[in-house]
């Protein structure tokens, strides 16, 4: 039986409705020693109105937004476009892991035009 652990991001992501951005989530704190993300799950967003690319496990490190890097296999990335200005969206991203677990991250995405 797989273990399910969910965490909410510590700070919201912000984008303009006209932007198309590659966004990433660091899932390393959810993983056990030597455990890596393996198979991404479809992203869920509420409310509707965003254009979402497929979720991928990072094959290469990417910046975490706090001055560090997310190691390969410990992050999820997806392209996000559109949205309605003034709307806050909840994105739920997840993946199964090399240890057979399912890990989920919930992120707030604020779409702002100003």
Protein Blocks (a to p, Z undefined) as FASTA:
>chain_A
ZZddddddfbdcdddfkbccdddddfklmpcehiacfbdcddddddehiacddddddfbd
cdehlopacdehiaccdddeejjehiacddddddddfkopacdddddddddfZZ
